[in-house]
Amino acid sequence: MHRSFTRGLTLFTLASSLIAPATSPSAADDRGRVRKDQWHLAFLHVEKAQQINDGVGVVVAVPDTGVYPHPDLKDNLLPGTDVSGSGDGRDDGNGHGTSMAGLIAAHGDGKGLGALGIAPKAKVLPIRSRLIDGEGDADELAASIEWAVTHQADVISVSAVAGASVRLQRAIRSALAANVVVVASAGNRPEDVLVGYPASEPGVIAVGGVDRHGLHAQISVTGPEIDVVAPAVDIYSTSYGGKYSKGTGTSGATAIVAGAAALIRSKYPDLPAQEVAHRLTATAIDKGPPGRDDEYGYGVIDLVAALTADVPPLGFESPSVTAPASTAARGNRDGNSTARGLATLGVLLAAGGGYLLWRRRRRAEDPPPRISR
C-alpha cells in the first residue's frame, strides 16, 4: 500500500473565508485589492521581469485538485484530465489547484486588476485527481505526471508531498529524462520533518519558503535537498467559484518557482531542463550563511537575473568521482560543495547507463553571474 499524499492539500493552507467572487457587484474593488495584496509581485520585481518575458508558448502542468476557470485565469486554461474519473480537469471544489494555477499564470483583467501570475501568457494544463475526496495516493500522482509528459508539458508543478512508490519514482525520472522541468514542494511543518517526495528526488527543483521580509518561513521544511526559496506566507491567488484566497505554505512558493521556470523556458526555448534549473539556482539571491544552506538552498529566486544574466552552462565532471545520491546526502555540507550539489539538480540518470553524471553547480566562492545589458 502506498502512502497517501492527501497532505499535499494542506501545504498551502487556504484562508477560512474566501474573498468575494470576481463577478460580484464590487468586483473591481475586489480585484484591485487582491492585486495590491499580492506582495510577492513587488518582492520579486515581477513587473520588470514580465517586460522581458511573459511565459508565452510554455505549458505548465498542475497535478492537483483541478483548476476552476476563474475569470483571471480562464484564457490560459487548457483542457486537461481527471486521472481518477471523467472530466477535463477544469473543475475544482477545493480551491488548492486553482490557487496554484493562478500563482503560475493568472492574467488578471485590466491594468492593476485581478490576480496576476508569474507567467501570465503561459498555458496551464490541469490534472485533477481524487485528492479532493481524500482518496488519492502516490500512484495517482504518478498517473498525473505520466499524463503531463505524454501531453507535452514543459514544466510540472507539484504542490504536494507523496510516498515514493515505485511507479511515482519511475514517472518523475521519466519526466526528467524527457526534458521536463519538475518543481516540487519541500513540505510544511509540523506535519513534515524532512523534505518530502518528489522534492527529494535528484533532478527535481525542491522549493522552500520565505516570508515578506525575505526570511525563512517557519512553516517551511529545511534540509540538504532545498534548492531555492520563494514567497510562502500570506499569498493571495485565485480560487474556485471566481473567488480569491489567501494561503501560507510551500505549495504557493512552488507554484511561483514553476512560473519562474516558465519564463525561462519561454525566453530560452532550446535550453535543456537542467540548465533552466541551473539558471534559477545560479542567479538566486544568497541568504543565510554564505553559499548553499538547508534553509534557503541557493537563495531566493531572482526573476530578472534568471532572465538576463550571462550564466555559463553547467560543466561535466567524471562519473567516476561522483558518489551515489544516497551517499552524497550524508556528506560534507560546507559552503563549497554541498550534499545537494551532488544529489539534486546536477544529477542526471545517464541514458542507457547505470551511473550518475554530476554537472558542476555554482559554488560559494564563484563570482556572481554576469547580467547581460
C-alpha positions in Angstrom: 0.0 0.0 0.0 1.3 3.4 -0.9 1.4 6.3 1.5 -1.4 8.8 0.9 -0.4 12.2 -0.4 -3.6 14.0 0.6 -1.5 16.1 2.9 -0.4 17.9 -0.2 -3.7 19.8 0.1 -2.5 21.4 3.4 0.8 22.6 2.0 -1.0 25.8 1.1 -3.4 26.5 3.8 -6.3 28.5 2.4 -8.0 31.2 4.5 -11.2 30.0 6.0 -13.1 33.0 4.5 -12.6 33.5 0.8 -12.7 36.9 -0.8 -15.7 37.8 -2.9 -16.1 36.4 -6.4 -14.6 38.3 -9.3 -18.1 38.6 -10.7 -19.6 40.2 -7.6 -21.0 43.8 -7.6 -17.8 45.0 -6.0 -15.7 43.0 -8.5 -13.5 46.0 -9.5 -12.7 46.9 -5.9 -12.0 43.2 -5.0 -9.7 42.8 -8.0 -7.8 46.0 -7.2 -7.4 45.0 -3.6 -6.2 41.5 -4.5 -3.6 42.8 -6.8 -2.3 45.2 -4.1 -2.3 42.3 -1.6 -0.1 40.2 -3.8 3.0 41.4 -2.1 5.2 38.8 -3.7 4.8 40.6 -7.0 6.8 43.6 -5.9 9.1 41.5 -3.8 10.2 39.5 -6.9 10.1 42.5 -9.3 7.6 40.7 -11.4 6.6 43.7 -13.4 10.1 44.2 -14.6 10.6 40.5 -15.3 7.4 40.4 -17.4 8.7 43.3 -19.5 11.4 40.8 -20.5 9.3 37.7 -20.9 5.7 36.7 -20.0 5.8 32.9 -20.5 4.3 32.7 -23.9 4.5 29.4 -25.6 5.1 27.3 -22.4 2.7 24.7 -20.9 2.8 24.2 -17.2 1.0 21.1 -15.9 -0.7 21.4 -12.5 -1.5 17.9 -10.9 -3.7 18.9 -8.1 -7.4 19.3 -7.2 -8.3 20.5 -10.7 -8.4 24.2 -11.8 -11.6 26.2 -11.9 -11.9 28.5 -14.9 -11.6 31.7 -12.9 -12.1 35.0 -14.8 -8.5 35.9 -14.1 -7.2 32.6 -15.4 -9.5 31.1 -17.9 -7.8 32.5 -21.0 -4.7 30.4 -20.1 -6.5 27.3 -19.1 -6.2 24.3 -21.4 -8.4 21.2 -21.3 -6.7 18.6 -19.1 -7.8 15.4 -17.5 -9.1 13.7 -14.3 -6.9 10.7 -13.7 -9.4 9.1 -11.4 -12.6 9.7 -13.4 -14.2 11.7 -16.2 -13.7 15.3 -17.0 -11.0 17.6 -18.4 -9.6 18.9 -15.1 -11.3 22.3 -15.3 -13.3 21.8 -12.1 -12.2 22.4 -8.6 -14.3 22.1 -5.5 -11.4 22.6 -3.1 -9.5 25.6 -4.4 -6.0 24.4 -3.9 -5.3 23.6 -7.6 -6.9 26.9 -8.7 -4.8 28.8 -6.3 -1.6 27.2 -7.6 -2.6 27.7 -11.3 -3.3 31.4 -10.5 0.1 31.9 -9.0 1.7 30.5 -12.1 -0.3 32.0 -14.9 -3.2 34.3 -13.9 -3.6 37.1 -16.4 -5.9 39.4 -14.4 -8.4 41.7 -16.1 -7.3 45.2 -16.9 -4.4 47.3 -15.6 -3.8 46.5 -12.0 -7.0 44.4 -11.6 -7.3 40.8 -10.5 -4.8 38.2 -9.6 -1.5 38.1 -11.6 0.6 35.1 -12.1 4.4 35.0 -12.6 4.0 33.9 -16.3 0.6 35.4 -17.5 1.0 34.2 -21.0 1.8 30.6 -20.1 -0.8 27.9 -20.5 -2.0 25.7 -17.6 -2.7 22.0 -18.1 -4.9 21.0 -15.2 -4.8 17.4 -14.0 -7.4 16.6 -11.4 -7.4 13.6 -9.1 -9.4 12.2 -6.2 -7.3 14.2 -3.7 -10.4 16.4 -3.3 -12.2 13.4 -1.8 -9.3 12.4 0.4 -8.7 9.2 -1.6 -5.6 9.9 -3.5 -2.3 8.0 -3.3 1.2 8.3 -4.8 0.2 6.3 -7.8 -2.4 8.8 -8.7 0.3 11.5 -8.7 2.3 9.2 -10.8 -0.5 8.9 -13.3 -0.8 12.6 -13.4 2.9 13.0 -14.1 2.8 10.4 -16.8 -0.2 12.2 -18.5 1.6 15.5 -18.3 4.7 14.2 -20.0 2.6 12.5 -22.7 0.8 15.7 -23.4 3.9 17.8 -23.9 4.1 19.8 -20.6 7.2 21.9 -20.4 7.0 22.4 -16.6 5.3 20.3 -14.0 4.4 22.0 -10.7 3.8 19.5 -7.8 2.5 21.2 -4.7 2.2 18.0 -2.8 4.2 15.6 -0.7 3.8 11.9 -1.6 5.0 8.5 -0.8 7.9 7.4 -3.1 6.1 4.5 -4.7 7.9 2.6 -7.5 5.6 4.0 -10.1 5.9 7.6 -8.9 9.7 7.4 -8.9 9.6 6.0 -12.4 7.2 8.7 -13.5 9.4 11.5 -12.1 12.6 10.2 -13.5 10.9 9.7 -16.9 9.7 13.3 -16.8 13.3 14.5 -16.1 14.6 12.3 -18.9 12.0 13.8 -21.2 13.5 17.3 -20.6 10.6 18.4 -18.4 11.3 20.9 -15.6 9.8 19.4 -12.4 9.3 21.7 -9.4 8.0 20.3 -6.1 7.1 21.5 -2.5 9.6 20.7 0.2 6.8 20.2 2.7 5.4 22.0 5.7 5.9 21.9 9.4 4.7 20.5 11.7 3.3 17.7 9.6 6.6 17.2 7.7 10.0 17.0 9.3 12.2 16.2 6.3 12.0 17.3 2.7 9.3 15.1 1.1 9.0 13.3 -2.2 9.2 14.1 -5.1 11.1 17.2 -4.0 13.8 14.9 -2.6 14.3 13.2 -6.0 17.6 14.2 -7.6 16.8 16.5 -10.6 13.6 17.9 -9.1 13.7 21.6 -8.0 12.9 21.4 -4.3 11.3 24.6 -3.1 11.2 26.1 0.4 9.6 29.3 1.6 10.3 32.8 2.9 8.1 35.5 4.4 7.6 39.0 3.2 10.8 40.1 4.8 12.8 37.5 2.9 13.4 35.5 6.0 12.9 31.7 6.4 9.2 30.9 6.7 8.7 28.9 9.9 6.3 26.6 8.1 8.9 25.6 5.6 10.7 22.3 6.0 14.5 22.5 5.8 17.1 20.1 4.6 20.0 19.4 2.2 17.6 18.9 -0.7 16.4 22.5 -0.7 17.4 24.3 -4.0 15.7 27.7 -3.9 13.1 29.5 -1.9 10.2 31.8 -2.8 7.4 33.7 -1.0 5.2 31.4 1.0 3.4 33.5 3.6 0.0 35.2 3.1 0.0 34.6 -0.6 -3.1 35.8 -2.5 -4.4 34.0 -5.6 -7.4 32.7 -7.5 -9.9 30.2 -6.0 -12.9 28.2 -7.0 -16.2 29.9 -7.9 -14.4 33.0 -9.2 -13.3 33.9 -5.7 -9.9 34.8 -4.3 -8.0 33.2 -1.4 -5.0 33.8 0.9 -2.7 30.9 1.8 0.5 30.1 3.5 2.8 27.1 2.7 5.5 25.8 0.4 2.8 24.9 -2.2 2.5 28.6 -3.1 6.2 29.0 -3.2 6.4 26.0 -5.6 3.9 27.4 -8.0 5.8 30.7 -8.0 9.0 28.9 -8.9 7.2 26.9 -11.6 6.1 30.3 -13.0 9.7 31.4 -13.0 10.7 28.2 -14.8 8.1 29.0 -17.4 9.5 32.5 -18.0 13.0 31.0 -18.5 11.7 28.2 -20.9 9.8 30.9 -22.9 12.8 33.1 -23.3 15.3 30.3 -23.9 13.2 27.6 -25.7 16.2 25.5 -26.6 17.7 25.4 -23.0 17.6 21.9 -21.5 15.5 21.5 -18.4 18.6 21.0 -16.2 20.0 24.4 -17.5 16.7 26.0 -16.6 17.1 24.8 -13.1 20.8 25.9 -13.1 19.7 29.4 -14.1 17.4 29.6 -11.1 20.0 28.5 -8.6 23.0 30.3 -10.1 21.1 33.6 -10.1 19.4 33.2 -6.7 20.0 35.8 -4.1 22.1 34.2 -1.4 20.6 34.2 2.1 21.7 32.8 5.4 25.3 31.5 5.7 27.4 32.2 2.5 26.7 29.6 -0.2 24.0 26.9 -0.1 22.3 26.1 3.2 19.5 24.0 4.4 17.0 26.8 5.0 17.4 28.8 1.8 19.1 26.4 -0.6 21.0 28.6 -3.1 18.8 31.5 -2.2 15.6 33.5 -3.1 14.8 33.3 -6.8 15.7 36.4 -8.8 13.4 36.6 -11.8 15.1 39.4 -13.6 18.6 37.9 -13.2 17.4 34.5 -14.2 16.1 36.0 -17.5 19.1 38.3 -18.2 22.2 37.0 -16.5 25.1 35.6 -18.6 25.1 32.2 -16.9 27.8 29.8 -18.1 26.5 26.3 -18.8 27.0 23.5 -16.4 30.3 21.7 -16.9 30.8 17.9 -16.8 32.7 16.0 -14.1 33.9 12.5 -14.4 31.3 10.0 -13.3 34.0 8.0 -11.5 34.3 10.6 -8.8 30.6 11.1 -8.2 29.2 9.5 -5.1 25.7 8.0 -5.4 22.9 10.3 -4.3 22.3 8.4 -1.1 26.0 8.7 -0.1 26.3 12.3 -1.1 23.3 13.3 1.0 25.2 12.3 4.1 28.4 14.0 3.0 30.1 17.3 3.9 27.8 20.3 3.9 30.4 23.1 3.8 29.9 26.2 1.8 32.0 25.0 -1.2 30.5 21.6 -2.0 27.2 20.7 -0.5 25.2 17.5 -0.4 22.5 18.9 -2.7 25.3 19.9 -5.1 25.9 16.2 -5.7 22.5 14.9 -5.1 20.0 17.1 -6.8 19.6 19.2 -9.9 23.1 18.5 -11.1 22.5 14.8 -11.2 21.2 13.1 -14.3 20.4 9.4 -14.8 22.6 8.6 -17.8 20.5 7.3 -20.7 21.3 3.7 -21.2 23.8 3.6 -18.4 23.7 2.6 -14.8 25.6 5.5 -13.3 25.0 9.1 -12.4 26.6 12.1 -14.0 27.2 15.2 -12.0 27.2 18.6 -13.6 29.1 21.2 -11.6 27.0 23.6 -9.6 27.8 27.2 -8.6 30.0 27.3 -5.5 30.1 29.9 -2.8 33.4 31.3 -3.9 32.3 31.6 -7.6 31.9 35.1 -9.0 28.2 36.1 -9.4 26.7 35.6 -12.9 27.1 38.5 -15.3 24.0 40.5 -16.2 23.6 40.9 -19.9 23.0 44.5 -20.9 
